[in-house]
Amino acid sequence: MLKIAPVFDPLLNCYENLIATVCEFWEIDHKYLYSGSWGFHHNFNQTQYELRKDIERSQFSFHTSHMMQESYVSLGYRIHPLPFFHHLESYLGLGIQAERTRSTSHVVALSEEYTSSGTPLGITFDGFWCPWHPMYQKREIEHFVLVSGLTPDGLLIIVDPMFPVDVQFVNPVELEHQACIDVIKFSKRGPGEMDWLDVLSVCLANIRSTDSIVSMRAFAHELEHSNDIACEFSLFPNFELHELFIQLRMIHNNRLRFSIYLAWLAEQHRIPELAEMSRLILSSAEQWDVIKNAFVKASFLKDPQPAVKKLSWRVLEAARLEDAAADELERIVHGDRR
């Protein structure tokens, strides 16, 4: 069994805490993960059919039937913080590869192969079937855990960064309840080739190529003009378990993370422009926090529509701040590297 100390960072989601745990296992500061935190996506016109096709093509499995009502598709599946990790191999030498399978015997074989060579293996274990998860036997929710070894009688030895109490022992048969199992393979490939400025160039390219600022303004427009927002609150009775709340929380947390990363770079390399950019992103994070909390309050109102419409200006303010941060980043990336 691999001796893995779980890492739980409240600014990271379940999947990201999995990566953070592997980073620290290989003596890499997991805060480097914060470098890929800046992004935003909003799909205004996505239909139920398009959503299902996107999910079928996606890397991971999602359960969406409760997020759709007649022709309305929840904002929870149409906005996304859009973090990225593809740069981690070049930056940190950390390789991440995903594979989907329906075979528990394949999961066991991979677990044996990877852990015996000193490498943990990530897998999904649906919260509905995971005995220690708060959603056990309540609702389906995608959950990631690490396999650190196998017992002599074939049980998977599980480390769960989100609930880091003790190792858990799971019979592979328990995984068969899931429609499929996503396997996350990790590899350590030596020192990375990218430096901090290369990483910021990737951040800038990501924010520009995905039209993140434009998407934020489109989201603000939908909040102000849509007459369907009330549907959000009928899709799920407890809004804090609603996918929209989860996405808004991630958008807020991701900006906090990126702000921390920029402040760290500013101090390390003595670049005041990075400190200013960090402040802009932090101010945007504060706006997103207000938006998230206002949605929770609106869920208790008989008519939430007017309260939600008023949030559009906060989204526009966040977009303005992040646009200014992108311009600052442009100057840093294309300026003097010294």
KATA-V50390 format. One record per backbone hydrogen bond with DSSP energy under -0.5 kcal/mol. CO is the residue of the C=O (numbers start at 1). NH is the residue of the N-H. E is the energy in kcal/mol with one decimal. If there is no record, write none. Layout:
# KATA-V50390
CO_NH_E ; CO_NH_E
This chain:
# KATA-V50390
2_4_-1.2 ; 3_5_-0.5 ; 4_6_-0.7 ; 6_8_-0.6 ; 7_9_-0.6 ; 8_10_-0.5 ; 9_12_-2.4 ; 13_17_-2.7 ; 14_18_-1.3 ; 15_19_-1.6 ; 16_20_-2.8 ; 17_21_-2.2 ; 18_22_-1.7 ; 19_23_-2.6 ; 20_24_-2.4 ; 21_25_-2.0 ; 22_26_-1.6 ; 23_28_-2.8 ; 24_27_-1.6 ; 29_32_-1.8 ; 30_33_-2.1 ; 31_34_-1.3 ; 32_35_-1.7 ; 33_36_-1.5 ; 34_37_-1.5 ; 36_84_-2.3 ; 37_39_-0.6 ; 41_80_-1.9 ; 42_44_-0.6 ; 47_51_-2.5 ; 48_52_-2.5 ; 49_53_-2.2 ; 50_54_-2.5 ; 51_55_-2.4 ; 52_56_-2.3 ; 53_57_-1.7 ; 54_58_-1.1 ; 62_64_-0.6 ; 64_67_-2.5 ; 65_68_-1.1 ; 67_74_-2.1 ; 69_72_-2.7 ; 72_69_-2.4 ; 74_77_-1.8 ; 75_78_-1.7 ; 75_79_-1.6 ; 78_43_-2.5 ; 80_41_-2.1 ; 85_88_-1.8 ; 87_91_-2.4 ; 88_92_-3.2 ; 88_93_-0.9 ; 88_94_-1.4 ; 89_93_-0.9 ; 90_193_-1.9 ; 90_194_-2.6 ; 91_192_-0.5 ; 93_95_-0.7 ; 93_189_-3.4 ; 95_187_-1.9 ; 97_185_-3.6 ; 99_183_-3.8 ; 101_181_-3.5 ; 102_104_-0.6 ; 103_107_-1.4 ; 104_108_-2.4 ; 105_109_-2.3 ; 106_110_-2.6 ; 107_111_-2.5 ; 108_112_-2.4 ; 109_113_-2.4 ; 110_114_-3.0 ; 111_115_-2.2 ; 112_116_-1.7 ; 113_117_-0.6 ; 114_117_-0.8 ; 114_119_-2.5 ; 115_118_-1.4 ; 120_186_-0.6 ; 121_147_-3.6 ; 122_184_-3.2 ; 123_145_-2.6 ; 126_129_-1.8 ; 126_130_-0.9 ; 128_137_-2.1 ; 129_131_-0.7 ; 130_133_-1.8 ; 133_136_-2.1 ; 135_138_-2.6 ; 135_139_-1.6 ; 141_127_-3.1 ; 143_125_-3.0 ; 145_123_-2.5 ; 146_148_-0.6 ; 146_159_-2.7 ; 147_121_-1.6 ; 148_2_-3.0 ; 149_157_-2.9 ; 151_154_-2.3 ; 155_151_-2.3 ; 156_158_-0.7 ; 156_170_-2.4 ; 157_148_-3.0 ; 157_149_-0.8 ; 158_168_-2.6 ; 159_146_-2.7 ; 159_161_-0.6 ; 160_163_-0.8 ; 161_164_-0.6 ; 163_165_-2.1 ; 168_158_-3.4 ; 168_170_-0.5 ; 170_156_-3.0 ; 171_174_-2.5 ; 172_175_-1.5 ; 173_176_-1.6 ; 174_177_-1.0 ; 175_178_-1.4 ; 181_101_-2.5 ; 181_183_-0.5 ; 182_124_-1.1 ; 183_99_-2.3 ; 183_185_-0.6 ; 184_122_-2.7 ; 185_97_-2.6 ; 187_95_-3.3 ; 187_189_-0.6 ; 195_199_-1.9 ; 196_200_-2.1 ; 197_201_-1.9 ; 198_202_-1.8 ; 199_203_-2.3 ; 200_204_-2.5 ; 201_205_-2.5 ; 202_206_-2.4 ; 203_207_-2.4 ; 204_208_-2.1 ; 205_209_-2.9 ; 206_210_-1.7 ; 207_212_-1.6 ; 208_211_-1.3 ; 211_215_-2.6 ; 212_216_-1.9 ; 213_217_-1.9 ; 214_218_-2.1 ; 215_219_-2.2 ; 216_220_-2.2 ; 217_221_-2.1 ; 218_222_-2.1 ; 219_223_-2.3 ; 220_224_-1.9 ; 221_225_-2.2 ; 222_226_-2.6 ; 228_231_-2.1 ; 229_232_-1.8 ; 229_233_-0.5 ; 230_233_-0.9 ; 230_234_-0.6 ; 231_234_-1.1 ; 231_235_-1.2 ; 232_236_-0.6 ; 237_239_-0.8 ; 238_241_-2.0 ; 239_242_-1.6 ; 242_246_-2.1 ; 243_247_-2.5 ; 244_248_-2.7 ; 245_249_-2.5 ; 246_250_-2.0 ; 247_251_-2.6 ; 248_252_-2.3 ; 249_253_-2.8 ; 250_254_-3.0 ; 251_255_-1.4 ; 252_256_-1.9 ; 253_257_-2.6 ; 254_258_-2.4 ; 255_259_-2.2 ; 256_260_-2.1 ; 257_261_-2.4 ; 258_262_-2.4 ; 259_263_-2.4 ; 260_264_-2.3 ; 261_265_-2.3 ; 262_266_-2.8 ; 263_267_-2.1 ; 264_268_-2.5 ; 265_269_-2.8 ; 266_270_-1.0 ; 266_271_-1.3 ; 270_272_-0.6 ; 271_274_-0.9 ; 271_275_-1.2 ; 272_276_-2.0 ; 273_277_-2.2 ; 274_278_-2.3 ; 275_279_-1.7 ; 276_280_-2.0 ; 277_281_-2.3 ; 278_282_-2.2 ; 279_283_-2.3 ; 280_284_-1.9 ; 281_285_-2.3 ; 282_286_-1.8 ; 283_287_-1.5 ; 284_288_-2.3 ; 285_289_-2.0 ; 286_290_-1.8 ; 287_291_-2.3 ; 288_292_-2.6 ; 289_293_-2.4 ; 290_294_-2.4 ; 291_295_-1.9 ; 292_296_-1.5 ; 293_297_-2.2 ; 294_298_-2.5 ; 295_299_-1.3 ; 297_300_-1.7 ; 298_301_-1.7 ; 304_308_-2.2 ; 305_309_-2.4 ; 306_310_-1.5 ; 308_311_-1.5 ; 309_312_-1.5 ; 310_313_-0.6 ; 311_314_-0.7 ; 311_315_-1.8 ; 312_316_-2.2 ; 313_317_-2.0 ; 314_318_-2.4 ; 315_319_-2.4 ; 316_320_-2.3 ; 317_321_-2.4 ; 318_322_-2.4 ; 319_323_-2.2 ; 320_324_-2.1 ; 321_325_-1.9 ; 322_326_-2.2 ; 323_327_-2.1 ; 324_328_-2.1 ; 325_329_-2.5 ; 326_330_-2.3 ; 327_331_-1.8 ; 328_332_-2.0 ; 329_333_-3.1 ; 330_334_-2.2 ; 332_335_-0.7
